[in-house]
Protein backbone atom coordinates (compact mmCIF):
# COMPACT_ATOMS: atom_id res chain seq x y z
CA UNK A 1 0.00 0.00 0.00
CA UNK A 2 2.81 2.41 0.84
CA UNK A 3 4.26 2.03 -2.68
CA UNK A 4 0.93 2.88 -4.31
CA UNK A 5 0.49 6.04 -2.22
CA UNK A 6 4.02 7.11 -3.02
CA UNK A 7 3.37 6.45 -6.72
CA UNK A 8 0.21 8.58 -6.63
CA UNK A 9 2.10 11.39 -4.90
CA UNK A 10 4.73 11.29 -7.66
CA UNK A 11 2.04 11.52 -10.34
CA UNK A 12 0.40 14.48 -8.58
CA UNK A 13 3.81 16.15 -8.13
CA UNK A 14 4.61 15.70 -11.84
CA UNK A 15 1.22 17.16 -12.73
CA UNK A 16 1.77 20.14 -10.43
CA UNK A 17 5.19 20.81 -11.96
CA UNK A 18 3.53 21.37 -15.31
CA UNK A 19 1.06 23.95 -14.01
CA UNK A 20 1.82 27.65 -13.75
CA UNK A 21 -0.11 30.51 -12.20
CA UNK A 22 -0.96 33.45 -14.43
CA UNK A 23 -2.97 36.57 -13.81
CA UNK A 24 -4.98 38.15 -16.59
CA UNK A 25 -7.33 41.09 -16.54
CA UNK A 26 -10.72 40.79 -18.20
CA UNK A 27 -13.22 43.65 -18.04
CA UNK A 28 -10.98 45.46 -15.54
CA UNK A 29 -11.05 42.50 -13.15
CA UNK A 30 -8.01 40.35 -12.37
CA UNK A 31 -8.30 36.58 -12.75
CA UNK A 32 -5.75 34.08 -11.53
CA UNK A 33 -5.55 30.92 -13.58
CA UNK A 34 -3.61 27.68 -13.23
CA UNK A 35 -2.61 26.54 -16.68
CA UNK A 36 -0.03 24.49 -18.53
CA UNK A 37 2.99 26.58 -19.59
CA UNK A 38 2.27 26.01 -23.29
CA UNK A 39 -1.16 27.65 -22.85
CA UNK A 40 0.13 30.90 -21.37
CA UNK A 41 0.57 32.69 -24.69
CA UNK A 42 -2.96 31.72 -25.78
CA UNK A 43 -4.49 32.83 -22.49
CA UNK A 44 -2.74 36.20 -22.60
CA UNK A 45 -3.63 36.77 -26.26
CA UNK A 46 -7.23 35.78 -25.53
CA UNK A 47 -7.49 38.28 -22.67
CA UNK A 48 -6.02 40.95 -24.95
CA UNK A 49 -8.47 40.04 -27.72
CA UNK A 50 -11.43 40.26 -25.33
CA UNK A 51 -10.22 43.69 -24.22
CA UNK A 52 -9.92 44.78 -27.85
CA UNK A 53 -13.45 43.58 -28.70
CA UNK A 54 -14.88 45.30 -25.63
CA UNK A 55 -13.10 48.52 -26.57
CA UNK A 56 -14.53 48.36 -30.10
CA UNK A 57 -18.03 47.93 -28.68
CA UNK A 58 -17.55 50.76 -26.16
CA UNK A 59 -16.41 53.09 -28.94
CA UNK A 60 -19.37 52.11 -31.10
CA UNK A 61 -22.10 52.32 -28.45
CA UNK A 62 -20.80 54.59 -25.67
CA UNK A 63 -22.61 52.89 -22.77
CA UNK A 64 -20.99 52.36 -19.38
CA UNK A 65 -21.94 48.79 -18.35
CA UNK A 66 -18.89 46.56 -18.80
CA UNK A 67 -21.00 43.43 -18.24
CA UNK A 68 -22.97 44.18 -21.42
CA UNK A 69 -19.76 44.71 -23.38
CA UNK A 70 -18.29 41.52 -21.99
CA UNK A 71 -21.38 39.56 -22.98
CA UNK A 72 -21.47 41.08 -26.48
CA UNK A 73 -17.72 40.58 -26.96
CA UNK A 74 -18.13 36.94 -25.94
CA UNK A 75 -20.94 36.51 -28.42
CA UNK A 76 -18.98 38.13 -31.28
CA UNK A 77 -15.90 36.05 -30.49
CA UNK A 78 -17.98 32.86 -30.54
CA UNK A 79 -19.52 33.85 -33.87
CA UNK A 80 -16.06 34.45 -35.33
CA UNK A 81 -14.85 31.11 -33.95
CA UNK A 82 -17.82 29.20 -35.38
CA UNK A 83 -17.31 30.81 -38.79
CA UNK A 84 -13.63 29.88 -38.72
CA UNK A 85 -14.44 26.34 -37.64
CA UNK A 86 -16.95 25.99 -40.48
CA UNK A 87 -14.42 27.31 -43.02
CA UNK A 88 -11.82 24.81 -41.80
CA UNK A 89 -14.33 21.97 -42.10
CA UNK A 90 -15.17 23.03 -45.66
CA UNK A 91 -11.48 23.23 -46.57
CA UNK A 92 -10.85 19.82 -44.97
CA UNK A 93 -13.66 18.35 -47.06
CA UNK A 94 -12.24 19.89 -50.24
CA UNK A 95 -8.76 18.61 -49.42
CA UNK A 96 -10.07 15.11 -48.75
CA UNK A 97 -11.90 15.16 -52.10
CA UNK A 98 -8.77 16.29 -53.94
CA UNK A 99 -6.62 13.70 -52.18
CA UNK A 100 -9.15 11.01 -53.05
CA UNK A 101 -9.05 12.03 -56.71
CA UNK A 102 -5.23 12.15 -56.67
CA UNK A 103 -5.12 8.68 -55.12
CA UNK A 104 -7.47 7.42 -57.82
CA UNK A 105 -5.31 8.92 -60.58
CA UNK A 106 -2.14 7.44 -59.07
CA UNK A 107 -3.73 4.02 -58.81
CA UNK A 108 -4.85 4.23 -62.46
CA UNK A 109 -1.37 5.33 -63.52
CA UNK A 110 0.32 2.53 -61.60
CA UNK A 111 -2.16 0.00 -62.92
CA UNK A 112 -1.49 1.13 -66.51
CA UNK A 113 2.26 1.04 -65.87
CA UNK A 114 2.01 -2.52 -64.56
CA UNK A 115 -0.08 -3.52 -67.60
CA UNK A 116 2.62 -2.12 -69.90
CA UNK A 117 5.35 -3.96 -68.00
CA UNK A 118 3.56 -7.25 -68.62
CA UNK A 119 3.48 -6.76 -72.42
CA UNK A 120 6.45 -8.58 -73.97
CA UNK A 121 8.94 -6.32 -75.67
CA UNK A 122 9.32 -7.77 -79.20
CA UNK A 123 11.33 -4.89 -80.59
CA UNK A 124 14.47 -5.58 -78.55
CA UNK A 125 14.80 -9.11 -79.99
CA UNK A 126 15.08 -7.91 -83.60
DSSP file (Angstrom, degrees, kcal/mol; ACC not computed):
  #  RESIDUE AA STRUCTURE BP1 BP2  ACC     N-H-->O    O-->H-N    N-H-->O    O-->H-N    TCO  KAPPA ALPHA  PHI   PSI    X-CA   Y-CA   Z-CA
    1    1 A X     >        0   0    0      0, 0.0     4,-2.0     0, 0.0     5,-0.2   0.000 360.0 360.0 360.0 -40.2    0.0    0.0    0.0
    2    2 A X  H  >  +     0   0    0      1,-0.2     4,-2.2     2,-0.2     5,-0.2   0.876 360.0  53.0 -60.0 -38.7    2.8    2.4    0.8
    3    3 A X  H  > S+     0   0    0      1,-0.2     4,-2.2     2,-0.2    -1,-0.2   0.879 107.9  50.5 -64.3 -39.0    4.3    2.0   -2.7
    4    4 A X  H  > S+     0   0    0      2,-0.2     4,-2.4     1,-0.2    -2,-0.2   0.903 110.7  48.3 -67.2 -41.6    0.9    2.9   -4.3
    5    5 A X  H  X S+     0   0    0     -4,-2.0     4,-2.2     2,-0.2    -2,-0.2   0.920 112.4  49.0 -63.9 -44.1    0.5    6.0   -2.2
    6    6 A X  H  X S+     0   0    0     -4,-2.2     4,-2.1     1,-0.2    -2,-0.2   0.893 110.3  51.6 -62.9 -39.2    4.0    7.1   -3.0
    7    7 A X  H  X S+     0   0    0     -4,-2.2     4,-2.1     2,-0.2    -2,-0.2   0.910 109.7  49.2 -63.3 -43.2    3.4    6.5   -6.7
    8    8 A X  H  X S+     0   0    0     -4,-2.4     4,-2.4     1,-0.2    -2,-0.2   0.876 109.1  52.7 -64.5 -37.6    0.2    8.6   -6.6
    9    9 A X  H  X S+     0   0    0     -4,-2.2     4,-2.7     2,-0.2    -1,-0.2   0.901 108.1  51.3 -64.3 -40.7    2.1   11.4   -4.9
   10   10 A X  H  X S+     0   0    0     -4,-2.1     4,-2.6     2,-0.2    -2,-0.2   0.907 110.0  49.3 -62.7 -41.7    4.7   11.3   -7.7
   11   11 A X  H  X S+     0   0    0     -4,-2.1     4,-2.3     2,-0.2    -2,-0.2   0.930 112.9  46.7 -63.7 -45.3    2.0   11.5  -10.3
   12   12 A X  H  X S+     0   0    0     -4,-2.4     4,-2.6     2,-0.2    -2,-0.2   0.909 112.4  50.8 -62.6 -42.1    0.4   14.5   -8.6
   13   13 A X  H  X S+     0   0    0     -4,-2.7     4,-1.9     2,-0.2    -2,-0.2   0.913 110.2  49.1 -62.7 -43.4    3.8   16.2   -8.1
   14   14 A X  H  X S+     0   0    0     -4,-2.6     4,-0.9     1,-0.2    -1,-0.2   0.903 112.0  49.6 -62.5 -40.4    4.6   15.7  -11.8
   15   15 A X  H >< S+     0   0    0     -4,-2.3     3,-0.7     1,-0.2    -2,-0.2   0.917 110.2  50.1 -63.4 -43.2    1.2   17.2  -12.7
   16   16 A X  H >< S+     0   0    0     -4,-2.6     3,-1.4     1,-0.2    -1,-0.2   0.823 102.7  61.1 -67.2 -31.0    1.8   20.1  -10.4
   17   17 A X  H 3< S+     0   0    0     -4,-1.9    -1,-0.2     1,-0.3    -2,-0.2   0.808 102.4  52.9 -63.6 -27.7    5.2   20.8  -12.0
   18   18 A X  T << S+     0   0    0     -4,-0.9    19,-0.7    -3,-0.7     2,-0.4   0.299  94.6  86.4 -93.3   9.6    3.5   21.4  -15.3
   19   19 A X  E <   -A   36   0A   0     -3,-1.4     2,-0.3    17,-0.2    17,-0.2  -0.919  55.7-172.3-112.8 135.0    1.1   24.0  -14.0
   20   20 A X  E     -A   35   0A   0     15,-3.7    15,-2.6    -2,-0.4     2,-0.5  -0.893  22.1-123.6-122.1 157.3    1.8   27.7  -13.7
   21   21 A X  E     +A   34   0A   0     -2,-0.3     2,-0.3    13,-0.2    13,-0.2  -0.858  32.4 176.3 -98.1 129.1   -0.1   30.5  -12.2
   22   22 A X  E     -A   33   0A   0     11,-2.7    11,-3.2    -2,-0.5     2,-0.5  -0.956  19.6-146.9-129.8 153.7   -1.0   33.4  -14.4
   23   23 A X  E     +A   32   0A   0     -2,-0.3     2,-0.3     9,-0.2     9,-0.2  -0.982  20.4 175.6-120.6 125.8   -3.0   36.6  -13.8
   24   24 A X  E     -A   31   0A   0      7,-2.7     7,-3.2    -2,-0.5     2,-0.5  -0.906  24.1-132.6-124.8 156.7   -5.0   38.1  -16.6
   25   25 A X  E     +A   30   0A   0     -2,-0.3     2,-0.4     5,-0.2     5,-0.2  -0.944  23.8 176.6-113.3 125.4   -7.3   41.1  -16.5
   26   26 A X  E >  S-A   29   0A   0      3,-2.6     3,-1.2    -2,-0.5    22,-0.1  -0.994  74.2  -8.5-128.9 124.6  -10.7   40.8  -18.2
   27   27 A X  T 3  S-     0   0    0     -2,-0.4    -1,-0.1     1,-0.3     3,-0.1   0.906 129.7 -56.9  55.0  44.8  -13.2   43.6  -18.0
   28   28 A X  T 3  S+     0   0    0      1,-0.2     2,-0.4    -3,-0.1    -1,-0.3   0.658 116.7 112.6  63.3  19.1  -11.0   45.5  -15.5
   29   29 A X  E <   -A   26   0A   0     -3,-1.2    -3,-2.6     2,-0.0     2,-0.2  -0.981  65.7-127.6-122.3 132.9  -11.1   42.5  -13.2
   30   30 A X  E     -A   25   0A   0     -2,-0.4     2,-0.4    -5,-0.2    -5,-0.2  -0.560  23.2-169.1 -79.3 141.1   -8.0   40.4  -12.4
   31   31 A X  E     -A   24   0A   0     -7,-3.2    -7,-2.7    -2,-0.2     2,-0.5  -0.997  11.1-149.7-130.7 129.2   -8.3   36.6  -12.7
   32   32 A X  E     -A   23   0A   0     -2,-0.4     2,-0.4    -9,-0.2    -9,-0.2  -0.855  21.4-175.2 -98.0 129.6   -5.7   34.1  -11.5
   33   33 A X  E     -A   22   0A   0    -11,-3.2   -11,-2.7    -2,-0.5     2,-0.6  -0.935  24.2-143.3-125.9 147.4   -5.6   30.9  -13.6
   34   34 A X  E     +A   21   0A   0     -2,-0.4     2,-0.3   -13,-0.2   -13,-0.2  -0.956  41.8 154.3-107.4 115.8   -3.6   27.7  -13.2
   35   35 A X  E     -A   20   0A   0    -15,-2.6   -15,-3.7    -2,-0.6     2,-0.2  -0.865  49.0 -89.8-137.6 166.3   -2.6   26.5  -16.7
   36   36 A X  E >>  -A   19   0A   0     -2,-0.3     3,-2.1   -17,-0.2     4,-0.6  -0.549  43.3-116.4 -73.8 146.4    0.0   24.5  -18.5
   37   37 A X  G >4 S+     0   0    0    -19,-0.7     3,-1.2     1,-0.3     4,-0.4   0.847 113.8  59.5 -55.5 -36.0    3.0   26.6  -19.6
   38   38 A X  G 34 S+     0   0    0      1,-0.2     4,-0.3     2,-0.1    -1,-0.3   0.637 102.2  55.2 -70.6 -10.7    2.3   26.0  -23.3
   39   39 A X  G <> S+     0   0    0     -3,-2.1     4,-2.5     1,-0.1    -1,-0.2   0.579  82.0  89.2 -92.7 -11.5   -1.2   27.6  -22.8
   40   40 A X  H <X S+     0   0    0     -3,-1.2     4,-2.7    -4,-0.6     5,-0.2   0.906  85.9  49.5 -57.1 -47.2    0.1   30.9  -21.4
   41   41 A X  H  > S+     0   0    0     -4,-0.4     4,-2.5     1,-0.2    -1,-0.2   0.908 112.9  48.0 -59.4 -42.1    0.6   32.7  -24.7
   42   42 A X  H  > S+     0   0    0     -4,-0.3     4,-2.3     2,-0.2    -1,-0.2   0.894 111.5  49.9 -66.5 -39.9   -3.0   31.7  -25.8
   43   43 A X  H  X S+     0   0    0     -4,-2.5     4,-2.4     2,-0.2    -2,-0.2   0.935 113.4  45.5 -64.1 -46.4   -4.5   32.8  -22.5
   44   44 A X  H  X S+     0   0    0     -4,-2.7     4,-2.2    -5,-0.2    -2,-0.2   0.913 114.3  47.8 -65.7 -42.4   -2.7   36.2  -22.6
   45   45 A X  H  X S+     0   0    0     -4,-2.5     4,-2.4    -5,-0.2    -1,-0.2   0.872 111.0  52.6 -65.1 -36.0   -3.6   36.8  -26.3
   46   46 A X  H  X S+     0   0    0     -4,-2.3     4,-2.6     2,-0.2    -2,-0.2   0.924 109.0  48.3 -65.4 -44.2   -7.2   35.8  -25.5
   47   47 A X  H  X S+     0   0    0     -4,-2.4     4,-2.2     1,-0.2    -2,-0.2   0.905 113.1  48.9 -61.8 -40.7   -7.5   38.3  -22.7
   48   48 A X  H  X S+     0   0    0     -4,-2.2     4,-2.3     2,-0.2    -2,-0.2   0.892 110.7  50.4 -65.2 -39.6   -6.0   40.9  -24.9
   49   49 A X  H  X S+     0   0    0     -4,-2.4     4,-2.6     2,-0.2    -2,-0.2   0.897 109.2  50.7 -66.7 -40.7   -8.5   40.0  -27.7
   50   50 A X  H  X S+     0   0    0     -4,-2.6     4,-2.7     2,-0.2     5,-0.2   0.927 110.4  50.1 -61.1 -44.4  -11.4   40.3  -25.3
   51   51 A X  H  X S+     0   0    0     -4,-2.2     4,-2.3     1,-0.2    -2,-0.2   0.913 110.7  49.9 -59.9 -43.0  -10.2   43.7  -24.2
   52   52 A X  H  X S+     0   0    0     -4,-2.3     4,-2.4     2,-0.2    -2,-0.2   0.923 111.4  47.6 -62.4 -45.8   -9.9   44.8  -27.9
   53   53 A X  H  X S+     0   0    0     -4,-2.6     4,-2.2     1,-0.2    -2,-0.2   0.912 112.1  49.9 -63.3 -42.1  -13.5   43.6  -28.7
   54   54 A X  H  X S+     0   0    0     -4,-2.7     4,-2.6     1,-0.2    -1,-0.2   0.903 110.0  51.1 -63.1 -40.0  -14.9   45.3  -25.6
   55   55 A X  H  X S+     0   0    0     -4,-2.3     4,-2.5     2,-0.2    -2,-0.2   0.909 108.4  51.6 -63.7 -42.7  -13.1   48.5  -26.6
   56   56 A X  H  X S+     0   0    0     -4,-2.4     4,-1.6     1,-0.2    -1,-0.2   0.913 112.2  46.5 -59.5 -42.7  -14.5   48.4  -30.1
   57   57 A X  H  X S+     0   0    0     -4,-2.2     4,-2.5     2,-0.2     5,-0.4   0.899 111.0  51.6 -67.6 -40.5  -18.0   47.9  -28.7
   58   58 A X  H  X S+     0   0    0     -4,-2.6     4,-2.4     1,-0.2    -2,-0.2   0.900 110.9  48.4 -63.1 -40.3  -17.5   50.8  -26.2
   59   59 A X  H  < S+     0   0    0     -4,-2.5    -1,-0.2     1,-0.2    -2,-0.2   0.840 115.2  45.4 -67.9 -32.7  -16.4   53.1  -28.9
   60   60 A X  H  < S+     0   0    0     -4,-1.6    -2,-0.2    -5,-0.2    -1,-0.2   0.848 128.7  21.6 -79.4 -34.5  -19.4   52.1  -31.1
   61   61 A X  H  < S-     0   0    0     -4,-2.5    -3,-0.2    -5,-0.1    -2,-0.2   0.671  80.9-148.3-115.0 -20.3  -22.1   52.3  -28.4
   62   62 A X     <  +     0   0    0     -4,-2.4    -4,-0.1    -5,-0.4    -3,-0.1   0.586  45.1 140.3  68.0  11.4  -20.8   54.6  -25.7
   63   63 A X        -     0   0    0     -6,-0.2    -1,-0.2     2,-0.1    -2,-0.1  -0.273  49.8-136.9 -80.4 175.2  -22.6   52.9  -22.8
   64   64 A X        +     0   0    0     -2,-0.0     2,-0.7     1,-0.0    -1,-0.1   0.660  66.9 105.0-107.6 -20.5  -21.0   52.4  -19.4
   65   65 A X     >  -     0   0    0      1,-0.2     4,-1.4     2,-0.1     3,-0.4  -0.520  45.7-169.6 -76.6 108.1  -21.9   48.8  -18.3
   66   66 A X  H  > S+     0   0    0     -2,-0.7     4,-2.8     1,-0.2     5,-0.2   0.805  83.7  64.4 -65.2 -30.0  -18.9   46.6  -18.8
   67   67 A X  H  > S+     0   0    0      1,-0.2     4,-2.4     2,-0.2    -1,-0.2   0.903 102.2  48.9 -61.7 -40.7  -21.0   43.4  -18.2
   68   68 A X  H  > S+     0   0    0     -3,-0.4     4,-2.6     2,-0.2    -1,-0.2   0.916 112.7  47.6 -64.3 -42.3  -23.0   44.2  -21.4
   69   69 A X  H  X S+     0   0    0     -4,-1.4     4,-2.8     2,-0.2    -2,-0.2   0.886 111.2  51.1 -66.3 -38.0  -19.8   44.7  -23.4
   70   70 A X  H  X S+     0   0    0     -4,-2.8     4,-2.3     2,-0.2    -2,-0.2   0.918 111.9  46.9 -64.7 -42.9  -18.3   41.5  -22.0
   71   71 A X  H  X S+     0   0    0     -4,-2.4     4,-2.2    -5,-0.2    -2,-0.2   0.932 115.3  45.2 -64.4 -45.7  -21.4   39.6  -23.0
   72   72 A X  H  X S+     0   0    0     -4,-2.6     4,-2.7     2,-0.2     5,-0.2   0.898 112.3  51.3 -66.4 -40.3  -21.5   41.1  -26.5
   73   73 A X  H  X S+     0   0    0     -4,-2.8     4,-2.6     2,-0.2     5,-0.2   0.919 110.0  50.7 -61.8 -43.0  -17.7   40.6  -27.0
   74   74 A X  H  X S+     0   0    0     -4,-2.3     4,-2.3    -5,-0.2    -2,-0.2   0.918 111.1  48.5 -60.0 -43.8  -18.1   36.9  -25.9
   75   75 A X  H  X S+     0   0    0     -4,-2.2     4,-2.3     2,-0.2    -2,-0.2   0.935 112.6  46.9 -62.7 -46.9  -20.9   36.5  -28.4
   76   76 A X  H  X S+     0   0    0     -4,-2.7     4,-2.4     1,-0.2    -2,-0.2   0.884 111.6  51.4 -63.9 -38.7  -19.0   38.1  -31.3
   77   77 A X  H  X S+     0   0    0     -4,-2.6     4,-2.5     2,-0.2    -1,-0.2   0.908 110.3  49.2 -64.9 -41.4  -15.9   36.1  -30.5
   78   78 A X  H  X S+     0   0    0     -4,-2.3     4,-2.8    -5,-0.2    -2,-0.2   0.899 109.8  51.5 -64.8 -40.0  -18.0   32.9  -30.5
   79   79 A X  H  X S+     0   0    0     -4,-2.3     4,-2.3     2,-0.2    -2,-0.2   0.937 111.3  47.5 -61.0 -46.6  -19.5   33.9  -33.9
   80   80 A X  H  X S+     0   0    0     -4,-2.4     4,-2.4     1,-0.2    -2,-0.2   0.913 112.6  49.8 -59.7 -43.2  -16.1   34.4  -35.3
   81   81 A X  H  X S+     0   0    0     -4,-2.5     4,-2.8     1,-0.2    -2,-0.2   0.918 110.4  48.9 -63.6 -44.5  -14.9   31.1  -34.0
   82   82 A X  H  X S+     0   0    0     -4,-2.8     4,-2.3     2,-0.2    -1,-0.2   0.886 111.2  50.4 -64.8 -38.1  -17.8   29.2  -35.4
   83   83 A X  H  X S+     0   0    0     -4,-2.3     4,-2.4    -5,-0.2    -1,-0.2   0.932 112.4  47.0 -62.8 -45.1  -17.3   30.8  -38.8
   84   84 A X  H  X S+     0   0    0     -4,-2.4     4,-2.4     1,-0.2    -2,-0.2   0.910 111.5  50.9 -62.7 -42.9  -13.6   29.9  -38.7
   85   85 A X  H  X S+     0   0    0     -4,-2.8     4,-2.2     1,-0.2    -1,-0.2   0.909 110.6  49.1 -61.9 -42.4  -14.4   26.3  -37.6
   86   86 A X  H  X S+     0   0    0     -4,-2.3     4,-2.4     2,-0.2    -1,-0.2   0.911 110.1  50.9 -64.0 -43.0  -16.9   26.0  -40.5
   87   87 A X  H  X S+     0   0    0     -4,-2.4     4,-2.5     1,-0.2    -2,-0.2   0.897 110.0  50.1 -61.9 -40.4  -14.4   27.3  -43.0
   88   88 A X  H  X S+     0   0    0     -4,-2.4     4,-2.8     2,-0.2    -1,-0.2   0.905 109.9  50.7 -64.8 -41.2  -11.8   24.8  -41.8
   89   89 A X  H  X S+     0   0    0     -4,-2.2     4,-2.2     2,-0.2    -2,-0.2   0.903 111.0  48.6 -63.7 -40.6  -14.3   22.0  -42.1
   90   90 A X  H  X S+     0   0    0     -4,-2.4     4,-2.3     2,-0.2    -2,-0.2   0.922 113.0  47.4 -64.6 -43.3  -15.2   23.0  -45.7
   91   91 A X  H  X S+     0   0    0     -4,-2.5     4,-2.6     2,-0.2    -2,-0.2   0.895 110.4  52.6 -64.7 -39.9  -11.5   23.2  -46.6
   92   92 A X  H  X S+     0   0    0     -4,-2.8     4,-2.6     2,-0.2    -1,-0.2   0.915 109.6  49.5 -60.3 -42.8  -10.9   19.8  -45.0
   93   93 A X  H  X S+     0   0    0     -4,-2.2     4,-2.3     2,-0.2    -2,-0.2   0.919 111.7  48.1 -62.9 -44.1  -13.7   18.4  -47.1
   94   94 A X  H  X S+     0   0    0     -4,-2.3     4,-2.4     2,-0.2    -2,-0.2   0.902 112.0  49.5 -63.6 -40.8  -12.2   19.9  -50.2
   95   95 A X  H  X S+     0   0    0     -4,-2.6     4,-2.8     2,-0.2     5,-0.2   0.919 110.0  50.7 -65.1 -43.4   -8.8   18.6  -49.4
   96   96 A X  H  X S+     0   0    0     -4,-2.6     4,-2.4     2,-0.2    -2,-0.2   0.909 110.6  49.9 -61.2 -41.6  -10.1   15.1  -48.8
   97   97 A X  H  X S+     0   0    0     -4,-2.3     4,-2.3     2,-0.2    -2,-0.2   0.931 112.6  46.5 -61.5 -45.7  -11.9   15.2  -52.1
   98   98 A X  H  X S+     0   0    0     -4,-2.4     4,-2.5     1,-0.2    -2,-0.2   0.893 112.7  49.5 -65.7 -39.8   -8.8   16.3  -53.9
   99   99 A X  H  X S+     0   0    0     -4,-2.8     4,-2.6     2,-0.2    -1,-0.2   0.885 109.8  52.1 -66.0 -37.6   -6.6   13.7  -52.2
  100  100 A X  H  X S+     0   0    0     -4,-2.4     4,-2.1    -5,-0.2    -2,-0.2   0.918 111.4  46.3 -62.6 -43.6   -9.1   11.0  -53.1
  101  101 A X  H  X S+     0   0    0     -4,-2.3     4,-2.5     2,-0.2    -2,-0.2   0.903 112.4  50.3 -66.1 -41.4   -9.0   12.0  -56.7
  102  102 A X  H  X S+     0   0    0     -4,-2.5     4,-2.6     2,-0.2    -2,-0.2   0.908 110.0  50.5 -62.4 -42.7   -5.2   12.1  -56.7
  103  103 A X  H  X S+     0   0    0     -4,-2.6     4,-2.5     2,-0.2    -1,-0.2   0.907 110.2  50.3 -61.3 -42.1   -5.1    8.7  -55.1
  104  104 A X  H  X S+     0   0    0     -4,-2.1     4,-2.3     2,-0.2    -2,-0.2   0.926 111.2  48.0 -62.4 -45.3   -7.5    7.4  -57.8
  105  105 A X  H  X S+     0   0    0     -4,-2.5     4,-2.6     2,-0.2    -2,-0.2   0.899 112.0  49.6 -63.3 -41.2   -5.3    8.9  -60.6
  106  106 A X  H  X S+     0   0    0     -4,-2.6     4,-3.0     2,-0.2     5,-0.2   0.913 110.4  50.0 -64.4 -42.4   -2.1    7.4  -59.1
  107  107 A X  H  X S+     0   0    0     -4,-2.5     4,-2.3     2,-0.2    -2,-0.2   0.912 111.9  48.2 -62.4 -41.8   -3.7    4.0  -58.8
  108  108 A X  H  X S+     0   0    0     -4,-2.3     4,-2.5     2,-0.2    -2,-0.2   0.917 112.7  48.9 -63.2 -43.2   -4.8    4.2  -62.5
  109  109 A X  H  X S+     0   0    0     -4,-2.6     4,-2.4     1,-0.2    -2,-0.2   0.940 113.3  45.6 -61.9 -47.8   -1.4    5.3  -63.5
  110  110 A X  H  X S+     0   0    0     -4,-3.0     4,-2.4     1,-0.2    -1,-0.2   0.871 112.1  52.1 -65.3 -36.1    0.3    2.5  -61.6
  111  111 A X  H  X S+     0   0    0     -4,-2.3     4,-2.1    -5,-0.2    -1,-0.2   0.926 111.6  46.3 -64.0 -44.7   -2.2    0.0  -62.9
  112  112 A X  H  X S+     0   0    0     -4,-2.5     4,-2.1     2,-0.2    -2,-0.2   0.873 111.5  52.4 -65.4 -37.3   -1.5    1.1  -66.5
  113  113 A X  H  X S+     0   0    0     -4,-2.4     4,-1.9     2,-0.2    -2,-0.2   0.906 109.9  48.2 -65.3 -42.1    2.3    1.0  -65.9
  114  114 A X  H  X S+     0   0    0     -4,-2.4     4,-1.3     2,-0.2    -2,-0.2   0.884 109.5  53.3 -65.6 -38.1    2.0   -2.5  -64.6
  115  115 A X  H  X S+     0   0    0     -4,-2.1     4,-0.7     1,-0.2     3,-0.3   0.901 109.8  48.2 -62.8 -40.3   -0.1   -3.5  -67.6
  116  116 A X  H >< S+     0   0    0     -4,-2.1     3,-0.6     1,-0.2    -1,-0.2   0.852 106.8  56.4 -67.8 -34.6    2.6   -2.1  -69.9
  117  117 A X  H 3< S+     0   0    0     -4,-1.9    -1,-0.2     1,-0.2    -2,-0.2   0.786 103.6  55.1 -68.2 -26.7    5.4   -4.0  -68.0
  118  118 A X  H 3< S+     0   0    0     -4,-1.3     2,-0.4    -3,-0.3    -1,-0.2   0.684  85.4  95.7 -80.6 -18.0    3.6   -7.3  -68.6
  119  119 A X  S << S-     0   0    0     -4,-0.7     2,-0.1    -3,-0.6    -3,-0.0  -0.603  85.2-115.8 -74.6 126.3    3.5   -6.8  -72.4
  120  120 A X        -     0   0    0     -2,-0.4     2,-1.0     1,-0.1    -1,-0.1  -0.372  20.2-126.9 -65.6 140.4    6.4   -8.6  -74.0
  121  121 A X        +     0   0    0      1,-0.2     4,-0.2    -4,-0.1     3,-0.2  -0.767  34.5 170.5 -90.7 101.1    8.9   -6.3  -75.7
  122  122 A X    >   +     0   0    0     -2,-1.0     3,-0.6     1,-0.2     4,-0.4   0.674  67.2  68.9 -86.6 -18.4    9.3   -7.8  -79.2
  123  123 A X  G >  S+     0   0    0      1,-0.2     3,-0.9     2,-0.2    -1,-0.2   0.826  91.4  58.4 -72.3 -30.8   11.3   -4.9  -80.6
  124  124 A X  G 3  S+     0   0    0      1,-0.2    -1,-0.2    -3,-0.2    -2,-0.1   0.695  99.6  59.4 -74.7 -16.8   14.5   -5.6  -78.5
  125  125 A X  G <         0   0    0     -3,-0.6    -1,-0.2    -4,-0.2    -2,-0.2   0.612 360.0 360.0 -85.1 -12.5   14.8   -9.1  -80.0
  126  126 A X    <         0   0    0     -3,-0.9    -1,-0.2    -4,-0.4    -2,-0.1   0.480 360.0 360.0 -77.3 360.0   15.1   -7.9  -83.6
